[in-house]
């Protein structure tokens, strides 16, 4: 009688990862924390201003047009559109950079690690969209256009909340949230490019490929100069990036897509293939403060302002199924989609969570993923337009849903954070004094 073969060992997901990756993610989280706080302040100022007796001046400023007179080009945009089409392109440039780095040198390079945040991100997009459609399908018409609004996760806002209330949580949870948000934003930009492009000008689209190709070739061929001489990027690559952005804008595709394409064009590995800081990492250091400290807060300032209209306005908003679809999608759909898809992944791939991570902790992080502020505001504008009453109601819903997600996530994770104080001390121990915590060197 032959003995049955032993079952293969179960895989572990959401593990600790490498120390280098943890340090890199930690640096990003610290920068995004400051940006998230600035973002919250900018949005609060906009909401307060819009609901004061001087609220009309806020909307007049948002709708003030600024024209750049270039023959053959339509660059007459309001300040609000310059913020959403132009400044957010810088934000999505960093999204493209970060995602490419994750695929080349980060955890997404390893398929066994990449499948977790990627699957969770798709679950976190699908379920909120289905909830929104379920609550709006009976209305039909224009309300269904907003199905993609609750699918986004705001990196800066969510990370800022996590940094304040979850400083001692295991690093795999923080890395999971950041990676999930980056993949989530890529899905959002794909939705914007495919769903919200009504007309396409193939001439301008073809013209955009020329400076984009030059950007790619030059950044790769002469990357050692861009890595060591900061002025070369501003003088050579920035003009090519601006021209690409202009042609993409004129083609009918939302101009933020240009930011992602340019981010994907930057080389990640050094020209000599050695370990060290490459062009992508240097660009990230240079542009992240500009994005998180200026571009995203200015966009939030021009987009978050909504006149609530007192009790009557709030009552009218609450009667709109758009509001309930967005709030339910963010607060319920995000955690259900992310947690459910991760749970199914453990069953179908015969895997377990890393011992350092518990499902109860993961639930708290998925609640924070319901903070869909920045990209949700952008998608709501594309879904309904500035003149639609659904747009104003969508903004109320995004603000309400994001605030609820932040409060619920904080209430859930603060007690868990206290529990992990001892774990954090253990994770920082370096008994052999080699500069790398011992926990990263265990078999």
N, C-alpha and C positions, 0 to 999 in steps of 0.2 A: 504494500500500500504506500503510494507516494504522498509525501506531505505537500499540501497546497502551497503555492508560491506566496510569500508574504506580500501584503498590500504595499504599493509604493508610498513613500512618506508624503504627507500632505504638505503643500506649499505654504509659505508664510507671506502674507501681503501686508502692506503698510508698515514695513520694517524700518529700522533706524537709518539705513542707507550709509553712505560714506560721510566722513567728517568734512571733506572738502565741499560736498554738496550741501551739507547742513550749514556750514559757514556762509556759503554763497546765498542760500535762501534766507538765512538770518539777516544778512546785510540788506537784502531787498525788503524784508519785512520791516526793518527799522526805518528805512527811507519812506516806505509806503505809509507807515504809521503817522509820520508828520504830515504827509500829503493828505491823508484821510481826515485829520483834524482840521486842516485848512479848508478842505472840501466841505465839511460840515458847517464851518463858520460862514463860508460863502453862500451856501444854500440857505442858512438861517437868515442872513442879512437880506437875501432876495425875497424870502417869504414875508418877513416883517415889513420891508419897504412896500411890497405889492399890496399890503393890507392896511396901510396908513392912509391918511387924507391925501398924501402926495404919491399915491400908487400910480396915477396916470403918468407921472414922470418916469417911473421905472419902465413901463411898457413903451413909452416914447423912446427911451434910450435903447431898449432891446430892438426896436423896429427901425432905428435910425440907419439909413443906408449909407454905405461907403463904397464908392465906385473907383475901381482901378482902370483908367482908360487905356486899354490896349486894343488896337484894331483887330477885328475878327473874333474877339473873345468877349463873353458876357461875364464880367466880374463885378456886377452891381449887386451886392449882397447886403443884407441887414447885419448889424453887429451880432445878433443872435446866430445868424447863419455863418458868419465868419468864424464864430466860436465853435459851432457844431461841425462845420465842414473843414475848417482850417486847423484850429487848435487841437481838436480831437485826433487829427491825423498824426500829431506828435505822440499822443497817447498810444495809438494803435501801431505806430512805428516801434515803440517799446514792446508792445504785445508780440509783434512779429519777431523782434530780436529775442525776447525771452523764450518764445516757443521754439525757435530754431536752436537756441542754446540747449533747451531741454532735450530736443531730439538728437543733437550731436554729441553733447558731453554730459547731459544731465540724466535724471532717472528715466526719462522717456526713451532714452537710447536703449534701455533694457526692456524688451517686450513684456517680460513678466511683471515689471514694475509699471510700465506705461499703460497696460490694459486696465488697471484699477482706476486712475483718475479719468482716463478717456471714457471708459464705460460709465462711470459715475456722472461725468459731464453730460453725456447723451441722455442718461436717465433724468438728470436735473433739467434738461431742456424739454424732453418729450412730455413728461407728466404735467408740468405747469401749463404747457400749451394745450394739452387735452382737457385739463380742468377749465381753462379759460373758454375753450370752444364749447364745452358742455354747458356752461352757464350763459353763453351768448347765442347758441345755435337757434334757439326759439325766436330771437330777435331778427336774425339774419342781417342782410344789408351791410352797412358800414362798420357795425360793431365788431364783426368777425375779423376785420383788418388788423385788430390789435392782438392777435393770438401770440405774437412773438414777444410782446412787452414783458411778461413775467419770466422769460427764459434766461435772462442775464444775471450775472453775479458781479457786483461792484468790487474790484480788487482792493482799492484804497480804503473804502468805507469799511468793508468786512475785516480787512487786516488791522485797521486802526482799532476796531472794537475788540478783536481777538488779542491784540497786543496789550490793551488796557486790562482786560479781565482774565486772560489766559496765559500769563507770562511763564507759568511753571508747567503748562501742559506738555506732554511729550512732543518732541520736535516732529515726529512723523505726522501728527495731526496738523501742525502749522504748515508743513510742506504740502500735505494733501490739499488743504484749503487753497493755498496759493497756486499750485499746479492745476487744480480743478478750475479755478477762476480764469487762468490763462487759456486753457482749452475751451472753457465756456465762452470767452470773448472771441476766440477764433470762430466758433460755431455761429456766434451772433453776427460777426462781420460777413460770413458766408451767406447767412440769411438776408442781411442787408443788400449784399451784392446781387443775389438771385431773385429775391421776392420783391424788393422795393426799387427795382430798376424798371421804369415804365417804358422809356424810349432809349435806344442805344445808337449813338453816332459812331459808326465803325471807322470813320476817318480819324476822329480824335483818339479813338481807342488804339488804332494803329500807330498814330503819332506818339502816344504815351509809351509804347514799347521801345521806342528809340532811346530816349533819355534813361529809361529803366535799364535797358541792356548796357548802356554806357556806364551807369552807376554800378552795375554788377561787375563788369569787366575791370573797371578802374579800381574799385574797392578791393578786388581780389589780387590784381596784378601788382598794385603798389601799396599793399596793406602795411608794409613796414613803415612807410612814411606817415600814414594816417595814425598808426599806433604811437609814433614817437613825436610827431609835429602836429599839434592840435589845429593850427591855422590852416593846414592843407585840406582838412575835411570841410571847414567852413567856406573856403575859397573854391574848391573843386566839386565836392559832393553835394553841398547844400543847394547850389543853383540847379544841379541836375534833379535833385529831389523836388524842388519847387516847380520846375517845368513838368515833371511827371505828374505832380499833384494837379496842376492847372489842366493838363490834357485829360486826366481821368475825370475831373469835375465837369469839363465840357462834354465828355462822352456820354453823360447821363448816369453813370455809376456813381454811387456816393463816394465823395473824395477821400473818406477815411480808409477806403480799400487801398489807396495808393500808399498809405502809411504802412500797412501790413506787408505789401509787396516789397517796399523798400527795406523793411526790417528783415525780410527773408533773404534779401540780396547781400547783406553784410556778412563777410566771412567770420566764422566762429573760431576755428583753429588758427594758430599762428602760422606764418608763412614757412617757418622752419620746422613745423609740426611738433615743437617741444611744448612742455607744460609751461604755463605762464599766462599773463594777461594778453588776450588777443584784441582785435579791432572791435568785435561785438561788445566785449566787456567794457572797453574804454568808452565806446559810444553810450553804453548804458549808464556809466558813471556821469557822463557829461549831460545827457539829456533827461535823466530821471528827475533831477531837481527841477528842471524847467517844466516837465510834464506835471509832476505831482504838486509843485509849488505855485504854478501859474496857469498852465493850459487847462487842466481839468477843473480847478476851482472857478476860473472865469466862465467856462462852459456851464458849470453848475449854477453860477450866479445868474446867467441869462436864461437858463432853462427851468430852474426850480421855482421861480416866482409865479405864484398863482393867487388870484383874487378869490378868496373863499366866499365872499358875498353874504356873510352872516349866516344866521340860522336857515334862511330861505335857500341860500346857495348850497349849504351843506346838505340840506334835505333833498335838493334836486340832484346832487351828486350821488347820494345814497340810493336814489331810485334808478340809477344808471347801471345796468348789468356789467358794463365795462369795469366799473370800480370793484365789484365783487369778484369778477374774473381775475383781475390783476392781484388783488389782496390775497385771495385764496390760492392763486398760482404761486405767489412768492412765499407765503407763510406755511402753506400745507404742501403744495406741489413740489417745491424744492427739496425739503427733507425726505418726503416720500419717494421721490424719484431717485435721489442720490443714495439714500440708505437702502432702498429696495434693490437697486441695481447692484450695489456692492454686496449685499447679502446673497443675491442670486449668483453672483460671480464666485463667491466662496463655495457654493454648492455645486456649480457646474464645473469648476476647475479643481475641486477637492482641495480647498485651501482654508487656512485659518488666519484670523487676525494675529498680528504680532502680539506677544504677551504684554508688551508695553502699552498697547492700545485696547480699549474696551468699547463695546458697541454703545454703551451709554455715553461715552465721551464723543464718539463719532456722531451721535445724534445731535449733540450740542453744536458741533462744527457745521453740520448740515443745516441747522437752523440759521446760522450766520450766513450761509450761502444764499438765503432768501433776501439778503440786502442787494437789491438790483438797481441801484440808484442811477449811475452815470449812463450806462448803455441803455437801460430801460427808458430813460428820458429821451435819448436819441431815437430809439425805435418808436416811441409814442408820437414824436413829431413826424416821423416818416409815415406812420400808420394813418394819422388823422389830419395832419396839417394844422397850422397855427390858428386858423379861423374856426375850426370845428369845436363845438362844446365838449365833444368826447375827449379832445386833447387836454382841456383844463381838468376834466374829471379824471383822466388817466394820470395826470401829475399828482392830484390829490391821492389817488390810489397808490401810486409808487411811493410817495412820501410816507403814507400810512403803513403800507406793507413793509417797507424797509425798516421803519421805526419799530414796528411790532416784531419783526425778525431779530433786530438787534437786541430788544428788551428780552425776548424769550431766550435767545442764545446766551445772553449775559446771565440771566437768572438760572439757567441750566448749568453753565460752566463755572461760575464763580465758586460754588461749593466743591466742584471737582478740582479746580485749580489749587485750593487749599490742600486737598488730599495729595497732590503731586509735588508739594514742596520738598519732601524727602527724596523723591525720585530725581528732582532737579539737582540736588546736592550730589547724589550719586553720579549723575550724568556728567558733572563737572570735575570729578576726581581725576587726577593725573599723578598717580603715585610714582611712575617712572620718570616724571618731569621731562618728557620728550615733546611737550607742546600739543599733544593729541590726547583728549580724554580717554581713559582706559576702556570705557564702554564701547568705543569704536574699534577696539583692538582685540575684542573677545572673539573666540571661534564661534 
